[in-house]
């Protein structure tokens, strides 16, 4: 790769200049280095935006695979104590609180986690940690808490109120999310200023396990491990009855019709079906089960061959859909709208074709599609780190500023979609808000903890030295601003609960006022953090 020796990078105070001259060279083609800075800046920001489009394209497939995973049921046999008759039921494998904190929060935060891990691997062997990962994760926490809350407040219909049903679980999740950022400040400024030791990084990761245990204990109301707060008005059905009726009708649809369904046209993905009392699971789970105790082994083989053939047809259809441009021609649609729609489909076509290689989410309860989706997300995150290097080098913008603004917003797209879907479809606000608080906990305990653990373990055995943190004071300042503004965010949610009776929805005027207030808090965080890292304050 050629170097560009005449270009320098202006970094903020306290940030090590890890961006060597060769990073200002080309990204893909040799002639990039000969282009003007303005053109290169435009091209690299366009590439950044296109990567974010890729994340949005993989989100629908990722959520569908997650839906299959959380909807997995198991057969449970019990004996009725009165009649002594054997009762067979199918119960959900996943506890809903654990699914929110682990599968949902971890999955929606995976773009940020993978980006931070890649940034850590790039600095493996160096005594100094990269700032791109921590900056993205702290910025993502602010984006989750303020803009996503703001959107969720106005999503319910006018006058519709949606409140947190299980306040105990929410308080546990809220405590651990707040403590995560307090803990991060302690290890950056108090216990070992500007460096991270092996035990600090290890304990950071272990606290994620403590969060899971605490949340499960609260959900089950285990003595001595849970708050004495009863669950109030927890509905039998977590998804509105009309949605469930449509859902059940889909179960009985013909297989041929199912094969013709383009999954990318699905407007709503029920990723919260684990909260539903409908034990059957989603429609795509309803393949005929194969029982090895069938009297006819030949019949079992025929069923297996049928399912294998059907899955291959579905996988083939994914490629057909990816290469198909649909014209939304109708009397109500004007020509300009049709043109825009077609152009947008053409822009998405490369991503849709690439993601068609993800196996159908009907296989292995969705786990294979889930893992493959995360793999593609990791690939996009790697490209994001390379593009960010080029933007920082060409423009002189501090990479930390890019991280907690552009990267944080773009990689938080799955968080936004997940919470918006929950706010729209669920009868309560539990999962919409839980996804935000849990994602913020995962950002620290896993997103920052794991990359730092990788670096500190390597440094401990290779050099017997701790890990230095780039711009530790700037990161600590952002944490203080985030903590201060987050108190204002939680305060307005509590105020809405006592005055309106719910955290989300309500009269449109109050919903929009809350939305504007939360967006202003986010702007305060972004502006003050940018000024600090740039050395202006």
KEMAR-807483 format. One record per residue: residue in three letters; x negated, y negated, z negated of N, C-alpha, C in turn. Coordinates in steps of 0.1 Angstrom, whole numbers, plus 5000, padded with zeros to 4 digits. Last residue first. Layout:
BEGIN
alaXYZXYZXYZ;...
END
This chain:
BEGIN
unk512447704746512747684732511947774723;unk510947774769511547634768511947604753;unk510048024774509247934766509747794765;unk511648214785510948124794510048024787;unk512848324764511848404770511048324780;unk514548104757513548154748512448234755;unk516248084779515447974775514348014766;unk517548334778516648294790515748184786;unk518948324754517848424756516948384767;unk520648114760519748094749518548194750;unk522148224782521448094783520348084772;unk523248464771522448464783521548334784;unk524848374749523748474747522748464759;unk526548194761525648144751524548244749;unk527948374778527148274784526148214774;unk529348524759528348594767527448484773;unk531048334748530048394740528948454748;unk532648294771531748184766530648234757;unk533948534772533048504782532148384779;unk535548494749534548604749533548584760;unk537248284757536348274745535248374745;unk538648394778537748284781536748264769;unk540048594764539148634775538148524778;unk541648444747540648544741539648574752;unk543248314766542348244757541248324751;unk544548544777543548464785542648374777;unk546148614755545148714761544148634769;unk547648394751546648424741545648524746;unk549148394775548348274771547248314761;unk550448644775549448614785548548494781;unk550848824745551248714753550148674762;unk549149154746549949044740550348934750;unk545949304749547249264754547849154747;unk544349444720544449424734545849384738;unk544649464692543449404697543549364712;unk547649364674546949454683545749384689;unk549049184659549349324657548549424666;unk548748914660549548974670549849114668;unk547348884635548348784639549248844650;unk545649094630546449044619547548954623;unk544449134655545149244648546049194637;unk543248894660544348934669545149044662;unk541248904640542248794640543448834648;unk539649114651540349124638541449024636;unk538848984674539649104675540349134662;unk537348774663538548744671539448864673;unk535248914651536148834643537448804650;unk533949034672534649124663535649034655;unk532848784682533648874690534548964682;unk531248684661532448604666533348684675;unk529448884660530348864648531548774652;unk528148844684529048964682529948954670;unk526648624679527848614688528748734687;unk524748734662525548614658526748604666;unk523548934677524248974665525148854660;unk522448794698523448894701524248924688;unk520548634685521648574692522848674694;unk518948844675519548754666520748684672;unk518048954700518849044690519548954680;unk516648754711517848794718518748874708;unk514548754692515348634693516748674700;unk513349004698513948984685514848864685;unk512448944724513449044722514149034709;unk510548744718511648714727512748814725;unk508748894702509548784696510748744705;unk507749084721508549134709509349014703;unk506549094746507448984743508449034731;unk505949434746505849314753506949214748;unk504649614719505849574726505649444733;unk502449894715502649754715503849714723;unk502450184696502850124709503049974707;unk499550294677500950274680501150204693;unk497050564683497450424681498950404684;unk495750784692496050774678496350624675;unk495550844719494750734714494850724699;unk496951084724495951044733494950944726;unk498851114703497951224706496751184715;unk500050864704499650924691498551034694;unk500750814730499750734724499150794712;unk502851014733501651014741500550934735;unk504650914713504051054712502751064720;unk505250664724504550674711503950814709;unk506550724748505350644748504550664735;unk508750874739507850934749506550864749;unk509950684722509450814717508450874726;unk510750494740509650464731509150584724;unk512750644754511550594761510450554751;unk514550694731513850804738512650754746;unk515350434722514650534713513850634721;unk516750304742515450254738514650354730;unk518850504746518250424757516950364754;unk519450604720518950694731518250614741;unk519850394703519450514697518850614708;unk520750174721519550164712519050304708;unk522850274737521750194743520550184734;unk524550394718523750484727522550404733;unk525750164708524950254699523950334707;unk527050074731526049994725525150064715;unk528850284735527750264745526650174739;unk530450254712529650374713528450354723;unk531750014718530850024706529950144707;unk532950084743532049964742531149984730;unk534550304737533550314748532550204747;unk536250194719535250294714534150304724;unk537950044735537049974726535950074721;unk539250254749538750134756537650054748;unk540050434729538950464738538350344746;unk542050274715540950344708539850364718;unk544350134720543150074724541850154720;unk547050354733546350274723545050214728;unk547950464756548950404748548250314737;unk545950424786546250484773547250404765;unk545650284810546450404810546850454796;unk544250044807545350044815546250164812;unk542150094790543049994786544249994794;unk540850304805541450334792542450224788;unk539950154827540950264829541650294816;unk538149974814539349924820540450034823;unk536250154804537050084795538350024801;unk535250244829535750334819536650264809;unk534350014842535450094848536050184838;unk532249934824533449844828534649924833;unk530550144825531150104813532350024815;unk529750144852530550254847531150224834;unk528349874852529549904860530350024855;unk525949824841527049844832528349864839;unk524149764861524149894856525249924846;unk524749484865524949584876525049724870;unk524149364840525549354846525749464856;unk521449424838522349464827523849464833;unk520349314861520249454859521249504848;unk520949034857521349104869521449254866;unk520149004827521248944834521749034846;unk518049134815519249124807520349044814;unk516249144838516749264831518049244824;unk515548884844516348974854516949094848;unk514248834821515448754824516248834834;unk512049004823512949024812514348954814;unk510648904845511349034846512349054835;unk510848564853510448664843511248794844;unk510248484886511248494875510748594865;unk508648474908508048424895509048424884;unk509348574933510048454928509348394915;unk507648794936507848694947508448564942;unk507848934912506548904918506748784928;unk510548984908509748914898508448854904;unk511149134931511849004928511048914919;unk509549354927509349274939509949134937;unk510649464904509149434905508949334916;unk513149524913513049424903511549374902;unk512649734930513149614936512949504926;unk511849934911510849884922511349754928;unk514149964896512849914889511949864900;unk515950054915516149924909514949874902;unk514950304921514850204931515050064925;unk515650424896514250414900514050304911;unk518450414897517750344887516250324890;unk518850604918519150454920518450374910;unk518050834904517350794916517650644919;unk519950844884518550824880517750774892;unk522250894899522150764892520750734888;unk521651154907521651044917521550904911;unk521851274882520551284890520551164900;unk524451244876523451174868522151174875;unk525551414895525851274896524851194888;unk524551664887524151604899524351454901;unk526051684863524551674862523951614875;unk528651694873528251594863526751574863;unk528651914889528851784895528451674886;unk528252104869527252094880527351954887;unk530552074852529152044847528152024858;unk533052134860532652004863531151974859;unk533652404855534252304846533752164848;unk532352534876531752534863532252424854;unk533852334901532852444898532352424884;unk535152114908535952224904535152334899;unk533751904919533851914904534752024899;unk531552014945532851984940532951994925;unk528151874944529151984946530451944940;unk526951614963527251654949528351764950;unk526751534989526051654985526251694971;unk528051294990528851414994528151544991;unk526251094986526951154974527851274977;unk525651035012524651085003525251154991;unk528050935022527451055028526451115019;unk528350715005529350825005528850955011;unk526150555013526250604999527250724998;unk526850505040525650575036525650635022;unk529550375037529350505043528050575040;unk529850115027529750235017529450365023;unk529949975050528849945041528650065031;unk532250075061531050105068529850075059;unk534149985042533950125044532650155051;unk533849705048533449755035533249905035;unk534849705074533449665072533049715058;unk537549775069536649865077535249825075;unk538349555053538449695048537449785055;unk538049345071537249345059537249485053;unk540049425090538649405094537749415082;unk542349405074541949535080540449535084;unk542449135069542249225058541849365063;unk542749035094541549005087541349095076;unk545349125102544149175109542849155101;unk547349215073547049135084545649185090;unk549849455063548449415063548049335075;unk552449515068552249425058550749375057;unk552449715087553049585091552749475080;unk549149865089550549855085551149725088;unk546250025088547149955096548549975092;unk543650075076544850055068545849975076;unk541650315089542150185092543550175085;unk538850475076540250465076540750325079;unk536250655087536650515085538150505087;unk534450935077535750885082535950745078;unk532351045064532150995077533350935084;unk533451125040532351025040532150965053;unk535251325048535751195042534651085043;unk533351525055534251465065534851335061;unk532151575031531351515042532251455053;unk534351675017533751565012532851495023;unk535051905032535951795033535251665027;unk533052085022533052035036533851905038;unk534152114997532852054998532652005012;unk536552245003536552114996535252044998;unk535552475015536352385023536452245017;unk534252594993533452555004534252455013;unk536552644977535552544973534652494984;unk537652844993538452724991537452614986;unk535853054991536152995004536852855003;unk535953104964534753064970534952994983;unk538653184961538253064955536953014961;unk538553424977539453314981539053184974;unk536753574963536353534977537253414981;unk538253614940536953544939536553494953;unk540453754949540653624943539353544943;unk539153994958539853904967540053764962;unk538154084933537154044944537853954954;unk540554154921539654054915538654004925;unk541454354938542254224937541354114931;unk539554544932539654484946540354354946;unk540154614906538954544909538954474923;unk543154614890542554634903541354544905;unk543654534864543654674867543054704881;unk541554294849542554324859542454474863;unk539554214832540354324828541454364837;unk538453984841537754104844538454234840;unk540353734857540253814845539553954848;unk540253424868539753554872539553634859;unk542853194874541753244866541453384870;unk543352974901543753104895542653164887;unk542752634893542452754902542852874894;unk543252394881544252494881543952604892;unk541752164879541352284871542252404873;unk542951964892541952034899541352154891;unk544851864874545251944885544152024891;unk543651894840543951824852544251924864;unk545252084813544052024820544551964833;unk547052204796546752264809545552214816;unk547752064774546652154773546252224786;unk548651754768548851854779547651944779;unk548151554751548651684745548851794755;unk545051384758546451424761546851554754;unk542451334755543351274745544851314747;unk541351424778541051504766542051454754;unk541751244798542751354796542451434784;unk540251024804540651044790541651144788;unk539950994831538751044823539051064809;unk541750994855542151014841540951074834;unk541350744878540750874874541050884859;unk542950574903542850594889542350734886;unk542850584931542750454924542550464909;unk541350774955542050774942541750644935;unk539850774977541050694977541750684964;unk537950954973537450814972538650724972;unk539051194978538951154964538551014962;unk541551264999540251194999540051144985;unk543151565004543051444996541651394996;unk543351805017543351685026543251555018;unk543351984997542151985005542151855014;unk545951954988544851914980543651904987;unk547452075008547551935006546451874998;unk546652345003546252275016546352125015;unk547752394979546352384980545852314993;unk550552204967550052304976548552284978;unk551052114933550952084947550252194955;unk551152154906551852244915551852214929;unk549751944895549352074893549952174902;unk551251714901550151744909549551884907;unk553151724881553551754894552451784903;unk551551654859552051794860552551824874;unk551051384866549951474865550451614866;unk553551274864552951274877551751374877;unk553851314837554751384846554151384860;unk551751154827551751304825552651374834;unk552750904833551450954839551351104838;unk554950894817555150894832553850934839;unk553850894791554551014796554751014811;unk550450774788551850744789552550864796;unk548150954768548450894781549950884782;unk548251074744547350954745547550884758;unk550951194725550351184738549551054740;unk551351144698551151274703550551284716;unk549550864684550650924693550351064696;unk549150764652548450824663549450894671;unk549850594630550650604642549850654654;unk546750584615548050534616548650544629;unk544750784594545050754608546550704609;unk543550644563544450734571544650684585;unk540550614549541450544557542250644565;unk538150664533539550694528540550614536;unk535550774555536250664548537650704544;unk533751084549534550994557535150884548;unk532451254533531651214545532551114553;unk534051334512532751274509531951224521;unk535951544533535751484520534251444518;unk536851474566536051554557535751484544;unk538451384588538751344574538051434564;unk537851424614538451544607538851504592;unk536851174619537951214627538651334620;unk534651164601535751074600537051114607;unk533051374611533551384598534751284595;unk532451254636533251384636533851404622;unk530951034628532251014635533051144635;unk528751154615529651064608530951054615;unk527651304637528151374625529151284617;unk526951094654527851194659528451274647;unk525150944638526350884643527350984647;unk523051134636523851094624525151024627;unk522151134662522751254656523651224644;unk521150884663522250914672522951044667;unk518950894646520150824641521350844650;unk516951004660517651094651518951024646;unk515850784674516650884681517450974672;unk514650644652515650574660516550684668;unk512850824643513950804635515050734642;unk510950804664511650934661512850914653;unk510150544662510850584674511550714672;unk508950554636510050464639510850504651;unk506950744639508050774630509250674632;unk505150604657505850734660507050764652;unk505750244658505050364654505850494658;unk505449964677506350074673505550194670;unk504749614671504349744675505449844671;unk505649364661505149374675504649514680;unk505449464627505649354637504949384650;unk506849694611505549694619505649594630;unk509049594596508249704591506849714599;unk509749334610509549354595508649474592;unk510149324638509649204630509349224616;unk510949564648510149474657509549364648;unk512349704629511049764633510249674642;unk514449514626513549554615512249604619;unk515749514651515049394646514049424635;unk516749774650515749734661515049614657;unk518549754629517349844628516349804638;unk520449584641519649544628518449624627;unk521249744661520549624664519849564652;unk522449954646521449984657520649864660;unk524449834631523249884624522149904635;unk526449804650525749684644524449724638;unk526950074656526549984667525849864661;unk527750174631526550224637526050134648;unk530150014627528950014618527750054624;unk531750104648531249964648530049954638;unk532150374641531450344654530850194654;unk533550334618532350404618531450374630;unk535750184627534850124618533450194617;unk536950384643536350264649535450194640;unk537750574624536650604634536050484641;unk539650404611538450464604537350504613;unk541650344629540750234624539450294618;unk543150474653542250534642541250434638;unk544350294670545150374661544350434650;unk544249964680543450074676544250164667;unk546849864702546049854691545249974688;unk548349674726547649804724546649784713;unk551349534739550349534728549749674727;unk552549344765552249474760551149464750;unk552749084775553549114764553249254758;unk551949194807552349074799553149124787;unk549949494806550949404811551349294802;unk546349494799547649534797548749444803;unk544049324806544449434815545849474812;unk542949144788543949094798544549204807;unk541149284773542249214766543349174776;unk539349384792540249484785541449404778;unk537849154797538649214808539749304802;unk536549114772537449014778538349064789;unk535049344769536149324760537149214766;unk533349294790534249404791535349394781;unk531949044782532849054794533749174795;unk531049154754531749024757532649034770;unk529949414752530749354741531549234745;unk528649454777529649544772530549474762;unk526749254777527749254788528949344783;unk525249314754525949184755527049194765;unk524249554763525049554751525849424751;unk522749474785523849554787524849554775;unk520649344772521549264780522849344783;unk519549564760520049454751521049374759;unk518849704783519749764774520349664764;unk517049534797518249574804519249624793;unk514949514778515749394782517049424789;unk514049774776514649714765515449594769;unk513049804804514149884798514749824786;unk511149594808512349604817513449684810;unk508849594794509949514789511249524797;unk506849874785507449784794508549714788;unk504249884759505549934765506049834775;unk500849954759501849854758503149904765;unk498850124763499150104749500350004747;unk499550364788499250234784499550214770;unk500450614792498950604792498550464789;unk503250504809502650614802501150614803;unk504650324823503650274814503050384806;unk506450484837505550404845504450344836;unk507950584816507050674823506050594832;unk509450354810508550404800507550494807;unk511050324833510050214830509050264820;unk512550554831511550544842510550434839;unk513950484808513050604807512050594819;unk515450264817514550244806513550364805;unk516950394837516150284841515050264830;unk518450574821517450634831516550524835;unk519950394806519050484800517950534809;unk521450254826520550184818519450274811;unk522950484836522150394845521050314837;unk524250584813523150654819522350574828;unk526450494801525250424798524050484805;unk528350684807528550544813527250464811;unk527350904793527450904807527550764813;unk527450824766526150854772526250854787;unk530250784764529350674761527950704768;unk531251044771531650924778530650814776;unk529751234755529851244770530251114776;unk529551094728528551164735528651164750;unk531850944721530450904717529350964725;unk534051084732533850944734532450894732;unk533551344721533551324736533351174739;unk533951294694532651334699532551314714;unk536651234695535751134690534351164695;unk537851474705537951344713536951244708;unk536151774709536751684700536751544706;unk536452004735535851884730536751814720;unk538152214742536852244736536252124729;unk541652244735540552164741539252204734;unk543252564736542852444729541652374736;unk545752764742544652714748544352574743;unk546953054722546952914726545652874734;unk548853314712547753274720547953134725;unk549653504684549953374691548653334699;unk551053794673549853734678550253614687;unk553053804643552953814658551653744662;unk553853764618552653854620552453884635;unk555753584610556153694619555053804621;unk554153424593555453464590555953584597;unk551653374603551753424590553153474586;unk550553464635551653394628551853444614;unk547253474644548353554639549353464631;unk545653354674545953344659547153434656;unk543253304698544253394693544453374678;unk542453074723542353104709543553194704;unk540552984750541653074746541453104731;unk539752644758539352784754540552864749;unk539352404784540052464772539552604770;unk538152094796537952234795538652294782;unk538251824799539551894799539352044798;unk535651734800536351714788537751784787;unk534951824827534251874815535051854803;unk536751684844536751834843536051884831;unk535951424838537351464835537451614834;unk533351424849533551414834534951454830;unk534051434876533351554870533451544855;unk535251184878536051304881535351434875;unk533051014872534251024863535051144865;unk531451064895530951094882532051104872;unk533050974915532751114915532251154901;unk533150694908534350774909534050924908;unk530350624908531050624896532350704897;unk529150604932528950734925529850744913;unk529750344939530250454947530150594940;unk528550194920529950194920530550314928;unk525850244928526350284914527850294914;unk525950124953525750264952526150314938;unk526149854945527249914952527150074952;unk523649834934524749824925526049884932;unk522149844957522049954947523149954938;unk522949604968523349734975523149854966;unk521749424951523249434952523649564958;unk519049474958519549494944521049514944;unk519049394984518749534981519249574967;unk519449124980520449204988520349354985;unk517149064967518349054960519549124967;unk515449114989515249194977516549184968;unk516248925008516249065011516249154998;unk515748684994517048714998517148865001;unk512948704991513848694979515248734983;unk512048705017511848825009512748814997;unk512848445024513448555031513248685023;unk511248295007512648275007513348395013;unk508648365014509148395001510648395000;unk508348505047508348395038508948435024;unk506448805055507648725056507548605045;unk504348975052504148855060505348765061;unk505249185037504249095031504048965039;unk506849325055507449245045506549145039;unk505449485073505649345077506349265066;unk505649745062504349665061504649515063;unk508549835043507849815056506649725054;unk509149865015509349975025508549955037;unk507849665001508649764994508849885003;unk504649505002505849545008506549654999;unk503249324974503249374988504549424992;unk503249264948503849164957503749204972;unk501749464937503249474935503949364943;unk499149394939499649484949501149504948;unk498649224917498849164930499449264940;unk500549344889499349324896499649274910;unk502249294863502649284877501349244885;unk501749264837501549394843501749404858;unk500949034818501049034833500749174838;unk502949034789501749074796501949084811;unk504448774774504748884783503448914790;unk503948544759503948674752504248794761;unk505848334779504848354769505048484762;unk506748454812506948384800505948404790;unk504848444843505548514833505748424820;unk504448404876504548324864505448394854;unk502148564897503448574890503448484877;unk500648494929500648514915502048514909;unk499148574959500348554952500148584937;unk497048644975497248504973498448474964;unk496848924979496048864969496348714966;unk498649164982498949034986498248944977;unk497849494996498049394985498249254991;unk499349785009498549665010498849574999;unk499250125000500050005000499149885000;
END
